[in-house]
């Protein structure tokens, strides 16, 4: 049912698109919910979850600083 969610962080994936982010969010929600496609009565909450995960993923990727990328101090955890 679920293929692996690929790494979207540069440099592993240099040109991440909104479609890449949405596909990863959809795979995550499918895996967590156990549904490949939700029933009609669950469709709205399923889509809301995909939207929320996609937004969180976008925010995460926008805020990450990768060492050696010239994008900041490079300090890490």
N, CA, C and O of each residue as an XYZ file, in Angstrom:
308
protein
N       0.820     -1.195      0.000
C       0.000      0.000      0.000
C       0.860      1.254      0.000
O       0.558      2.210     -0.715
N       1.922      1.264      0.787
C       2.643      2.512      1.005
C       4.094      2.362      0.576
O       4.826      1.526      1.106
N       4.494      3.161     -0.367
C       5.906      3.164     -0.710
C       6.605      4.098      0.264
O       5.956      4.859      0.982
N       7.906      4.037      0.285
C       8.656      4.862      1.229
C       8.502      6.335      0.898
O       8.453      6.731     -0.266
N       8.427      7.134      1.949
C       8.410      8.579      1.773
C       9.855      8.998      1.575
O      10.708      8.704      2.413
N      10.137      9.677      0.480
C      11.521     10.040      0.184
C      11.941     11.287      0.951
O      11.110     12.102      1.352
N      13.248     11.416      1.145
C      13.811     12.590      1.788
C      13.633     13.792      0.877
O      13.977     13.737     -0.303
N      13.103     14.869      1.416
C      12.867     16.077      0.624
C      13.879     17.181      0.930
O      13.891     18.213      0.259
N      14.714     16.974      1.922
C      15.674     17.993      2.338
C      16.844     18.063      1.365
O      17.434     17.042      1.010
N      17.176     19.293      0.933
C      18.386     19.450      0.128
C      19.601     19.076      0.976
O      19.557     19.294      2.187
N      20.643     18.546      0.439
C      20.895     18.305     -0.977
C      20.374     16.959     -1.476
O      20.545     16.634     -2.651
N      19.735     16.162     -0.597
C      19.221     14.858     -1.026
C      18.238     15.006     -2.182
O      18.240     14.199     -3.112
N      17.411     16.022     -2.123
C      16.467     16.339     -3.187
C      16.584     17.841     -3.441
O      15.991     18.641     -2.717
N      17.342     18.224     -4.458
C      17.627     19.643     -4.656
C      16.441     20.492     -5.118
O      16.360     21.664     -4.751
N      15.551     19.955     -5.885
C      14.436     20.729     -6.446
C      13.102     20.162     -5.983
O      12.417     19.475     -6.741
N      12.737     20.448     -4.744
C      11.489     19.949     -4.180
C      10.334     20.799     -4.686
O      10.380     22.028     -4.636
N       9.301     20.130     -5.173
C       8.119     20.825     -5.676
C       6.965     20.695     -4.681
O       7.019     19.889     -3.752
N       5.937     21.490     -4.886
C       4.728     21.366     -4.066
C       4.114     19.979     -4.242
O       3.550     19.421     -3.301
N       4.226     19.424     -5.453
C       3.711     18.069     -5.688
C       4.466     17.036     -4.855
O       3.860     16.099     -4.336
N       5.796     17.200     -4.723
C       6.597     16.301     -3.886
C       6.128     16.359     -2.432
O       5.969     15.331     -1.773
N       5.911     17.582     -1.947
C       5.474     17.784     -0.564
C       4.092     17.177     -0.358
O       3.858     16.496      0.641
N       3.188     17.415     -1.281
C       1.825     16.880     -1.173
C       1.833     15.349     -1.221
O       1.099     14.702     -0.474
N       2.658     14.772     -2.094
C       2.738     13.308     -2.196
C       3.252     12.698     -0.890
O       2.742     11.672     -0.441
N       4.249     13.323     -0.289
C       4.775     12.822      0.984
C       3.712     12.937      2.082
O       3.556     12.029      2.898
N       2.989     14.050      2.096
C       1.923     14.246      3.089
C       0.828     13.201      2.914
O       0.335     12.641      3.893
N       0.454     12.942      1.681
C      -0.574     11.940      1.396
C      -0.123     10.564      1.857
O      -0.908      9.828      2.454
N       1.136     10.202      1.589
C       1.648      8.896      2.009
C       1.643      8.778      3.526
O       1.301      7.730      4.073
N       2.028      9.864      4.206
C       2.032      9.856      5.665
C       0.620      9.641      6.207
O       0.415      8.792      7.075
N      -0.341     10.390      5.712
C      -1.713     10.277      6.203
C      -2.279      8.896      5.876
O      -2.996      8.316      6.691
N      -1.970      8.373      4.709
C      -2.414      7.014      4.370
C      -1.864      6.002      5.354
O      -2.589      5.130      5.833
N      -0.574      6.120      5.657
C       0.065      5.161      6.553
C      -0.514      5.254      7.959
O      -0.844      4.235      8.566
N      -0.638      6.470      8.475
C      -1.129      6.665      9.839
C      -2.594      6.248      9.974
O      -2.980      5.626     10.963
N      -3.403      6.593      8.974
C      -4.840      6.287      9.052
C      -5.153      4.833      8.712
O      -6.160      4.283      9.157
N      -4.282      4.223      7.925
C      -4.552      2.856      7.484
C      -5.478      2.785      6.282
O      -5.899      1.699      5.882
N      -5.799      3.941      5.703
C      -6.685      3.995      4.537
C      -5.926      4.488      3.320
O      -5.248      5.514      3.379
N      -6.037      3.762      2.216
C      -5.466      4.242      0.964
C      -6.333      5.365      0.413
O      -5.837      6.384     -0.068
N      -7.636      5.150      0.498
C      -8.620      6.165      0.094
C      -9.720      6.135      1.148
O     -10.269      5.071      1.435
N     -10.045      7.274      1.721
C     -11.043      7.276      2.791
C     -12.461      7.112      2.244
O     -12.750      7.432      1.091
N     -13.322      6.605      3.107
C     -14.743      6.546      2.777
C     -15.276      7.974      2.715
O     -14.657      8.898      3.243
N     -16.399      8.146      2.081
C     -16.978      9.478      1.890
C     -17.137     10.234      3.210
O     -16.908     11.443      3.263
N     -17.521      9.537      4.261
C     -17.736     10.208      5.545
C     -16.421     10.609      6.227
O     -16.444     11.369      7.195
N     -15.290     10.117      5.744
C     -13.981     10.485      6.288
C     -13.161     11.359      5.341
O     -12.066     11.796      5.694
N     -13.671     11.612      4.168
C     -12.891     12.317      3.136
C     -12.438     13.709      3.586
O     -11.285     14.084      3.376
N     -13.343     14.474      4.203
C     -13.002     15.843      4.592
C     -11.874     15.874      5.627
O     -10.923     16.642      5.482
N     -11.975     15.054      6.658
C     -10.940     15.046      7.692
C      -9.622     14.500      7.139
O      -8.548     14.946      7.544
N      -9.697     13.551      6.228
C      -8.511     12.994      5.572
C      -7.798     14.089      4.776
O      -6.584     14.251      4.897
N      -8.537     14.832      3.973
C      -7.949     15.913      3.169
C      -7.402     17.037      4.043
O      -6.365     17.624      3.733
N      -8.102     17.331      5.137
C      -7.599     18.344      6.073
C      -6.265     17.909      6.670
O      -5.364     18.728      6.855
N      -6.142     16.632      6.967
C      -4.893     16.111      7.517
C      -3.769     16.200      6.484
O      -2.646     16.579      6.820
N      -4.064     15.857      5.245
C      -3.050     15.960      4.182
C      -2.609     17.416      4.040
O      -1.413     17.687      3.933
N      -3.545     18.346      4.038
C      -3.212     19.771      3.938
C      -2.330     20.217      5.100
O      -1.354     20.940      4.902
N      -2.676     19.784      6.320
C      -1.919     20.180      7.508
C      -0.502     19.614      7.482
O       0.455     20.312      7.818
N      -0.369     18.360      7.087
C       0.962     17.744      7.014
C       1.789     18.408      5.913
O       2.983     18.646      6.095
N       1.167     18.707      4.784
C       1.883     19.386      3.696
C       2.350     20.769      4.150
O       3.478     21.160      3.850
N       1.520     21.509      4.857
C       1.903     22.837      5.344
C       3.045     22.730      6.347
O       3.993     23.513      6.292
N       2.964     21.773      7.257
C       4.032     21.585      8.241
C       5.332     21.177      7.551
O       6.409     21.621      7.950
N       5.245     20.349      6.537
C       6.432     19.932      5.791
C       7.047     21.118      5.070
O       8.267     21.285      5.077
N       6.221     21.934      4.454
C       6.714     23.128      3.765
C       7.437     24.044      4.748
O       8.528     24.531      4.451
N       6.840     24.283      5.916
C       7.454     25.124      6.942
C       8.776     24.532      7.425
O       9.761     25.251      7.600
N       8.789     23.234      7.637
C      10.006     22.557      8.078
C      11.124     22.740      7.066
O      12.230     23.138      7.429
N      10.847     22.453      5.804
C      11.871     22.557      4.765
C      12.352     23.992      4.589
O      13.533     24.226      4.336
N      11.441     24.951      4.721
C      11.809     26.358      4.583
C      12.694     26.819      5.731
O      13.509     27.725      5.554
N      12.549     26.215      6.897
C      13.300     26.647      8.060
C      14.599     25.909      8.319
O      15.417     26.362      9.120
N      14.803     24.779      7.654
C      16.021     24.000      7.887
C      17.253     24.719      7.357
O      17.213     25.376      6.317
N      18.330     24.580      8.085
C      19.630     25.078      7.628
C      20.542     23.872      7.471
O      20.739     23.102      8.411
N      21.086     23.719      6.295
C      21.927     22.567      5.993
C      23.378     23.005      6.016
O      23.741     23.980      5.358
N      24.207     22.302      6.759
C      25.628     22.640      6.829
C      26.241     22.669      5.438
O      25.966     21.819      4.591
N      27.078     23.672      5.232
C      27.795     23.786      3.961
C      26.983     24.349      2.823
O      27.474     24.437      1.698
N      25.739     24.735      3.094
C      24.900     25.264      2.015
C      24.996     26.767      1.895
O      24.436     27.354      0.970
N      25.703     27.402      2.823
C      25.797     28.859      2.796
C      24.530     29.530      3.273
O      24.371     30.737      3.088
N      23.619     28.782      3.884
C      22.336     29.320      4.293
C      22.257     29.713      5.745
O      21.166     29.720      6.315
N      23.372     30.040      6.366
C      23.302     30.473      7.756
C      24.469     29.958      8.545
O      25.502     29.586      7.987
N      24.299     29.937      9.856
C      25.395     29.585     10.757
C      25.765     28.120     10.679
O      26.903     27.759     10.981
N      24.835     27.268     10.282
C      25.129     25.854     10.170
C      25.157     25.136     11.491
O      25.505     23.957     11.553
N      24.796     25.830     12.548
C      24.772     25.195     13.854
C      23.737     24.093     13.877
O      22.660     24.232     13.297
N      24.052     23.021     14.531
C      23.105     21.913     14.531
C      22.906     21.349     15.907
O      23.546     21.768     16.871
N      22.027     20.412     15.985
C      21.730     19.777     17.271
C      22.649     18.630     17.513
O      22.552     17.969     18.547
